[in-house]
Amino acid sequence: MPKLGRLQPVELREIWADEAADFTPWLAREENLALLGETLGMELELEAQEINVGDFQADILCRNTEDDSRVLIENQLERTDHDHLGKTLTYSAGLDADTVVWIARRFREEHRAALDRLNEITGERFRYFGIEIKVWQIGSSDRAPQFEIVSKPNDWHREVSQRTQRVRNENLTETQLLRKKFWTTFRDYMIQKGSPIKYPEPGPGNYLNCGIGQANFGIGAYQNTQDKFIATMLYLGGNDAKPHFYLLREQKEEIENEFGERLEWEERPEHKESRISLQKTGTDPTNETDWSNQHEWIRSKVEKFHQVFCPRVEALNAAGWKPSENEDNE
């Protein structure tokens, strides 16, 4: 008979000492959002973390890639309280989130009942989830997180299937249909080539974005039918987007030498996010006979972005950045 171990609960504070500094950045990583998404029955893509809503900050904002709706995630490493219940409602209104996910160590019965009631009285568009976070260990094995749903919309999985089908069946313009075909063909090409870059199922937009294992960063592919160009880029978001951009720009010469091409360093001071990009002009994404060339160019460049930037992004430390005199005057 094989010897079986026993699951033992692990105190959350042993893993994440601080909710904002430890748990939220952990959850915002692509692989952990994927684990949460499996529990919820949806694909989550990070948009931002620690987002300002009035005088407060919401923990995490995601996009549900199945229907392009917003998902608000509010974290609490203790038992639920009235303060966080109020925050979830305030943040969801301020950020126009269709889905609210409240994660806590343990749900008080009155708060679970409040979410159940919200699911009963709100319209079809809005969804409220209560999730308890647990960590388990067998002997000296690795510790494993578990998300457990304690409150969810009625018939959620059936409704998700129906809702996704409705979205897919919506009437799209000719331009949107062509964009979706362009990206679907591109994604299939990436899979065929065994690329390490894994993009989500495409929609009708003009870009694709995938995470790189670090919160608030992504490697994007873009097409513009009006100005006739395609592009690839590193996206930098979050509260530390500008310090991260400046730290990378300090390595500009080394990065471009390794990349083998000059890049566009787009600080975008009027926006919260910044970008580092590369364009191929004189290229028409509506020309299906040229798609094989365009897809190969995008594949080679996004893989180069991944190779050049991933180790540098992982080493970034915004706390250690000090603005230079030139950056102060910009």
C-alpha positions as CSV (number, residue, x, y, z in Angstrom):
1,M,0.0,0.0,0.0
2,P,1.4,3.4,-0.9
3,K,1.9,5.8,2.0
4,L,-0.5,8.8,1.8
5,G,0.2,12.2,3.3
6,R,-2.3,14.5,4.9
7,L,-3.2,18.0,3.7
8,Q,-2.3,20.6,6.3
9,P,-3.5,24.3,6.1
10,V,-0.8,27.0,6.0
11,E,-1.3,30.4,7.6
12,L,-1.7,32.9,4.8
13,R,0.5,35.5,6.5
14,E,3.4,33.0,6.4
15,I,3.2,33.3,2.6
16,W,2.1,36.9,2.1
17,A,3.1,39.1,5.0
18,D,1.4,42.2,3.5
19,E,-1.7,42.2,1.4
20,A,-0.8,45.2,-0.8
21,A,3.0,44.5,-1.0
22,D,2.9,40.7,-1.3
23,F,-0.5,39.2,-2.1
24,T,-1.7,41.6,-4.8
25,P,1.5,41.5,-6.9
26,W,1.5,37.7,-6.5
27,L,-2.1,37.4,-7.8
28,A,-1.4,39.9,-10.6
29,R,1.1,37.5,-12.2
30,E,-0.2,35.8,-15.3
31,E,0.0,32.2,-14.0
32,N,-1.9,33.1,-10.8
33,L,-4.6,35.0,-12.6
34,A,-4.9,31.9,-14.8
35,L,-5.5,29.8,-11.7
36,L,-8.2,32.2,-10.5
37,G,-9.7,32.3,-13.9
38,E,-10.0,28.5,-13.9
39,T,-11.9,28.7,-10.7
40,L,-14.2,31.4,-12.1
41,G,-14.7,29.8,-15.5
42,M,-13.2,32.8,-17.5
43,E,-10.0,34.0,-19.0
44,L,-8.5,37.0,-17.2
45,E,-6.0,39.4,-18.6
46,L,-4.4,42.0,-16.3
47,E,-5.2,45.7,-17.1
48,A,-3.8,47.4,-14.0
49,Q,-3.2,47.1,-10.3
50,E,-3.5,49.6,-7.4
51,I,-5.8,51.8,-9.5
52,N,-6.9,55.2,-8.1
53,V,-10.6,55.5,-7.5
54,G,-11.2,58.8,-5.7
55,D,-9.1,58.8,-2.6
56,F,-8.7,55.1,-2.6
57,Q,-7.0,52.4,-4.7
58,A,-8.6,49.3,-6.1
59,D,-6.4,46.2,-6.0
60,I,-6.6,44.6,-9.5
61,L,-8.5,45.4,-12.7
62,C,-8.7,42.7,-15.3
63,R,-10.3,42.1,-18.7
64,N,-12.4,39.0,-19.3
65,T,-11.1,38.1,-22.8
66,E,-14.2,36.1,-23.7
67,D,-16.4,39.2,-23.8
68,D,-14.0,42.1,-23.3
69,S,-15.7,43.1,-20.0
70,R,-13.9,44.5,-16.9
71,V,-13.3,42.4,-13.8
72,L,-12.6,44.0,-10.5
73,I,-10.6,42.0,-7.9
74,E,-10.5,43.2,-4.3
75,N,-8.2,41.3,-1.8
76,Q,-8.4,40.8,1.9
77,L,-6.2,38.4,3.8
78,E,-8.4,38.5,6.9
79,R,-12.1,37.8,7.5
80,T,-14.4,40.0,5.4
81,D,-15.6,43.3,6.8
82,H,-18.1,46.0,6.0
83,D,-15.3,48.4,4.8
84,H,-14.2,46.0,2.0
85,L,-17.9,45.4,1.0
86,G,-18.4,49.1,0.6
87,K,-15.1,49.4,-1.4
88,T,-16.0,46.7,-3.8
89,L,-19.3,48.4,-4.7
90,T,-17.6,51.9,-4.9
91,Y,-14.7,50.6,-7.1
92,S,-16.9,48.6,-9.4
93,A,-19.0,51.7,-10.1
94,G,-15.9,53.9,-10.6
95,L,-14.2,51.5,-12.9
96,D,-17.3,50.3,-14.8
97,A,-16.6,46.7,-13.9
98,D,-19.2,44.1,-14.9
99,T,-17.8,41.4,-12.6
100,V,-16.6,41.8,-8.9
101,V,-14.4,39.2,-7.3
102,W,-13.9,39.7,-3.5
103,I,-11.1,37.4,-2.2
104,A,-10.7,36.9,1.5
105,R,-9.4,34.4,4.1
106,R,-12.9,33.7,5.3
107,F,-16.3,35.1,4.5
108,R,-18.7,36.2,7.3
109,E,-22.1,34.8,6.7
110,E,-23.7,38.3,6.3
111,H,-21.2,39.2,3.6
112,R,-21.8,36.0,1.7
113,A,-25.5,36.7,1.9
114,A,-25.0,40.3,0.7
115,L,-23.2,39.0,-2.5
116,D,-26.0,36.4,-3.0
117,R,-28.6,39.2,-2.8
118,L,-26.7,41.4,-5.2
119,N,-26.6,38.6,-7.7
120,E,-30.4,38.2,-7.3
121,I,-31.4,41.9,-7.8
122,T,-28.9,43.2,-10.3
123,G,-29.2,42.9,-14.0
124,E,-27.8,40.2,-16.2
125,R,-24.7,42.3,-16.9
126,F,-23.4,42.3,-13.3
127,R,-21.8,39.4,-11.5
128,Y,-20.5,39.1,-7.9
129,F,-18.1,36.4,-6.6
130,G,-17.0,35.6,-3.1
131,I,-13.7,33.6,-3.0
132,E,-11.9,32.2,-0.1
133,I,-8.1,31.8,-0.5
134,K,-6.5,28.8,1.2
135,V,-2.9,27.4,1.1
136,W,-2.2,23.7,1.7
137,Q,0.9,21.6,2.2
138,I,1.7,17.9,2.6
139,G,4.7,17.3,4.8
140,S,7.6,19.4,3.5
141,S,6.2,19.6,0.0
142,D,5.7,22.9,-1.9
143,R,2.8,25.0,-0.7
144,A,-0.2,25.1,-3.0
145,P,-2.9,27.9,-3.2
146,Q,-6.6,27.1,-3.6
147,F,-9.4,29.4,-4.6
148,E,-12.8,28.3,-3.3
149,I,-16.1,29.9,-4.4
150,V,-18.5,30.7,-1.6
151,S,-20.8,33.0,-3.5
152,K,-21.5,33.1,-7.2
153,P,-24.3,34.1,-9.6
154,N,-27.0,31.6,-10.1
155,D,-26.3,29.1,-13.0
156,W,-23.0,30.9,-13.6
157,H,-21.4,28.3,-15.8
158,R,-24.5,28.0,-18.0
159,E,-24.8,31.7,-18.3
160,V,-21.1,32.1,-19.2
161,S,-21.5,29.7,-22.1
162,Q,-24.6,31.5,-23.3
163,R,-23.1,34.9,-22.9
164,T,-19.9,33.9,-24.8
165,Q,-22.0,32.5,-27.6
166,R,-24.0,35.6,-27.9
167,V,-20.9,37.7,-28.1
168,R,-19.5,35.5,-30.8
169,N,-22.7,35.7,-32.8
170,E,-22.9,39.5,-32.7
171,N,-22.8,41.3,-36.0
172,L,-19.3,42.6,-36.7
173,T,-18.3,45.1,-39.3
174,E,-16.2,44.0,-42.3
175,T,-13.2,45.6,-40.8
176,Q,-13.7,43.8,-37.5
177,L,-14.2,40.5,-39.2
178,L,-11.0,41.0,-41.2
179,R,-9.0,42.0,-38.1
180,K,-10.3,38.9,-36.2
181,K,-9.3,36.7,-39.2
182,F,-5.9,38.4,-39.4
183,W,-5.1,37.7,-35.7
184,T,-6.6,34.2,-35.7
185,T,-4.4,33.3,-38.6
186,F,-1.5,34.9,-36.9
187,R,-2.1,33.0,-33.6
188,D,-2.4,29.7,-35.5
189,Y,0.9,30.5,-37.2
190,M,2.6,31.2,-33.8
191,I,1.4,27.8,-32.6
192,Q,2.5,26.1,-35.8
193,K,6.0,27.6,-35.3
194,G,6.2,26.5,-31.7
195,S,6.6,30.0,-30.5
196,P,7.1,30.6,-26.7
197,I,4.7,33.6,-27.0
198,K,1.2,32.5,-26.2
199,Y,-1.5,34.9,-27.2
200,P,-5.1,34.6,-26.1
201,E,-8.0,33.9,-28.5
202,P,-8.2,37.0,-30.7
203,G,-11.2,39.4,-30.9
204,P,-12.0,42.0,-33.5
205,G,-9.6,44.6,-32.2
206,N,-6.4,46.0,-33.8
207,Y,-4.0,44.5,-31.3
208,L,-3.0,41.4,-29.4
209,N,-1.3,41.5,-26.0
210,C,0.2,38.8,-23.8
211,G,1.8,38.9,-20.4
212,I,5.4,38.1,-19.7
213,G,5.1,36.8,-16.1
214,Q,5.6,40.2,-14.6
215,A,2.6,42.3,-13.5
216,N,1.9,45.4,-15.7
217,F,4.1,44.3,-18.6
218,G,3.0,42.8,-21.9
219,I,4.3,42.1,-25.4
220,G,1.9,43.4,-27.9
221,A,1.3,43.1,-31.7
222,Y,-0.6,45.8,-33.5
223,Q,-1.9,46.5,-37.0
224,N,-3.2,49.7,-38.6
225,T,-5.2,49.4,-41.7
226,Q,-5.7,53.2,-42.2
227,D,-2.0,54.2,-42.0
228,K,-0.8,50.8,-43.4
229,F,1.7,49.5,-40.8
230,I,2.2,46.7,-38.4
231,A,4.0,47.0,-35.1
232,T,5.3,45.1,-32.0
233,M,5.9,46.6,-28.6
234,L,6.7,46.2,-25.0
235,Y,3.9,47.7,-22.9
236,L,4.6,49.2,-19.5
237,G,1.7,49.9,-17.2
238,G,0.9,50.4,-13.5
239,N,2.0,53.0,-11.0
240,D,5.7,52.4,-11.7
241,A,5.4,52.6,-15.5
242,K,7.5,55.8,-15.8
243,P,10.3,54.7,-13.5
244,H,10.5,51.4,-15.3
245,F,10.6,53.1,-18.6
246,Y,13.4,55.4,-17.5
247,L,15.4,52.5,-16.1
248,L,15.1,50.6,-19.4
249,R,15.9,53.7,-21.4
250,E,19.2,54.0,-19.4
251,Q,20.1,50.7,-21.2
252,K,19.0,52.0,-24.6
253,E,22.3,51.5,-26.4
254,E,22.9,48.1,-25.0
255,I,19.3,47.0,-25.7
256,E,19.3,48.2,-29.3
257,N,22.6,46.6,-30.0
258,E,21.3,43.3,-28.8
259,F,18.0,43.8,-30.6
260,G,19.8,44.7,-33.8
261,E,17.5,47.6,-34.6
262,R,16.6,51.1,-33.4
263,L,13.4,51.2,-31.3
264,E,10.8,53.8,-30.6
265,W,11.0,54.9,-26.9
266,E,7.5,56.2,-26.3
267,E,7.4,57.8,-22.8
268,R,3.9,59.2,-23.5
269,P,3.9,61.7,-20.6
270,E,0.2,62.5,-21.1
271,H,-0.6,58.8,-20.4
272,K,0.0,56.6,-17.4
273,E,1.5,53.8,-19.5
274,S,4.6,53.9,-21.7
275,R,5.7,51.8,-24.7
276,I,8.9,50.6,-26.5
277,S,7.9,49.7,-30.0
278,L,9.0,48.8,-33.5
279,Q,7.0,49.5,-36.7
280,K,7.0,48.1,-40.2
281,T,5.5,50.8,-42.4
282,G,4.2,50.5,-46.0
283,T,2.4,47.3,-45.0
284,D,-1.3,46.7,-45.6
285,P,-2.9,44.4,-43.1
286,T,-6.0,44.1,-45.4
287,N,-3.8,42.4,-48.1
288,E,-4.4,38.7,-47.3
289,T,-1.9,37.6,-49.9
290,D,0.8,39.3,-47.9
291,W,-0.3,37.9,-44.5
292,S,2.4,35.2,-44.4
293,N,5.1,37.8,-44.6
294,Q,3.4,40.1,-42.1
295,H,2.9,37.3,-39.6
296,E,6.5,36.1,-39.9
297,W,7.7,39.6,-39.3
298,I,5.5,40.0,-36.2
299,R,6.5,36.6,-34.9
300,S,10.2,37.3,-35.2
301,K,9.9,40.7,-33.5
302,V,7.8,39.7,-30.6
303,E,10.1,36.8,-29.9
304,K,13.0,39.2,-30.0
305,F,11.2,41.5,-27.6
306,H,10.7,38.5,-25.3
307,Q,14.4,37.5,-25.5
308,V,15.8,41.0,-25.0
309,F,13.4,42.5,-22.4
310,C,12.2,39.7,-20.2
311,P,15.4,39.3,-18.1
312,R,15.7,43.1,-17.9
313,V,12.1,43.6,-16.8
314,E,12.6,40.9,-14.1
315,A,15.5,42.8,-12.7
316,L,13.8,46.2,-12.6
317,N,13.4,47.9,-9.2
318,A,11.4,51.2,-9.4
319,A,12.3,52.0,-5.7
320,G,16.0,52.4,-6.7
321,W,15.3,54.8,-9.5
322,K,16.3,58.4,-9.1
323,P,15.3,60.9,-11.9
324,S,18.1,62.6,-13.7
325,E,18.1,66.4,-14.1
326,N,16.9,66.0,-17.7
327,E,14.0,63.9,-16.7
328,D,13.0,66.4,-14.0
329,N,12.8,69.1,-16.7
330,E,10.8,67.1,-19.2
